[in-house]
Amino acid sequence: MKKLLLFLSVALLPPLLLVGLVFAQEIGLNIAPVLITNTSGSVQSRVQLPFLLSSQTLIDGDWMDADALFTDMAEPYMPATGQVRVLACFDDVATDETTACNNATTGDMTLPTAVNEIYEFAFDNQARHLWVNVDTAAVASWTVEWQHYNGSTYVALSNVTDGTNEFVIAGLNRVNWDFPIAGSWPESTLHSITGYWMRAEVTAVSSVTTPPVGTQAWYETGRWWTFAESMAISEQRRFDLNLDTSTPRTFHHYYPHTDGISAADEAGMELSTDDWTIEIKGYIDATAPASGAAKKIAFKGGVFEIEVVGEGVIQVQITE
């Protein structure tokens, strides 16, 4: 095993954004206009702009391929995910049902059946959509509340639209909600697993004739990102998302934001004797990491790491 360490000194720039800033726009057969307004009360510079859109809905409606490469915008942007396997699932008695959640075996998810019972889900990233395939629909008169873990306790999510209608509708349906206020849905460790946790809790029951049974679940981030060099106070700007472009993109921009982005291991992404390139463009927050904390820009364990190791210093480590 050989390691190569490179140290790069860089200028300190405020926001964290790994993107190229100038490129030609490919016009699509369909255009989804996105209106974003600066409601912060101050002028914003080099700002990352989120907008809410379900990629899986676009995929299911044949508006977009699953890889989102036949899309484009005039500004740098990052698509939201489609359906992603859940990081973990636990039933009411804390039985690990992660395998059950992620396979297609019929009826192997033990959904809640009585008052105060719960079913927990963990995600790699903050998300706005949960897809649940209910095999056996509940016949029940009850209340199911969807909640997120705020670092110390579970609290109700806001503006929930429950496509399962409290598990009484069979088949694959989506539950969506508003993102919690920034900082109120931290990455937390429950059941020895670190992720972003949410759950369904039965908070009231009048009657249960048939308990629900699930088959599989997925999450979806539901949040796309784009970028603006500046936005004036109260300025509203239109960003056009082009769908069904004629020429596919060969890359996606990457917005790690402050919490970063985690993904399942890609076995084929290994260094070899072939030529390879790691290219980073845009703005990088290269201020020193907090004491005892790591500040990784990108990494794959045992393969490569790009990390801010000191004030204005980025370390690139490559393991062969």
Secondary structure, 3 states (H helix, E strand, C coil): CCEEEEEEECCCCCCCEECCCCCCCCCEEEEEEEEEECCCCCCEEEEEEEEECCHHHHHHCCCCCCCCCCEECCCCEECCCCCEECCEEECCCCCECHHHHHCCCCCCECCCCCCCCEEEEEECCCCCEEEEEEEECCEEEEEEEEEEECCCCEEECCCCEECCCCCCCCEEEEEECCCCCCCCCCCEEECCEEEEEEEEEEEEEEEEEECCEEEEEEEECCEEEEEEEEECCCCEEEEEEEEEECCCCCCCCECCCCCCCCCCCCCCCCCCCCCCCCCCCEECCCCCCCCCCCCEEEEECCCEEEEEEECCEEEEEEEC
